[in-house]
Amino acid sequence: MQSYILVNCNTGRENELISELKKFPEVTEINGIWGKYDIILKVCSDDPDGIDKIVSKLRNHKDITNSDTMHVLYGQGGTIDEIESGRQ
């Protein structure tokens, strides 16, 4: 399963939080962003409960004030590489 998670954090804690979250094995990509949210994470897990576990960790983190999780719908879109290779 793959999901994107949008995160708000305490002001000034973005860089430290990104460094910490990079160490989570489920996190495959993480970036600071401008706008309504501070950080976006791309997370993947083969364990059916894996996404729930990472969301729980995020919600209990002292520097995270809000998060929104968006689960990917398989078969709708994909990366450019997947589309070009026919693996869509």
PyMOL commands that set and color helices and strands:
alter all, ss='L'
color gray80, all
select helices_A, chain A and resi 14-21+50-59+80-85
alter helices_A, ss='H'
color red, helices_A
select strands_A, chain A and resi 2-9+27-32+39-44+64-71
alter strands_A, ss='S'
color yellow, strands_A
deselect
rebuild
show_as cartoon
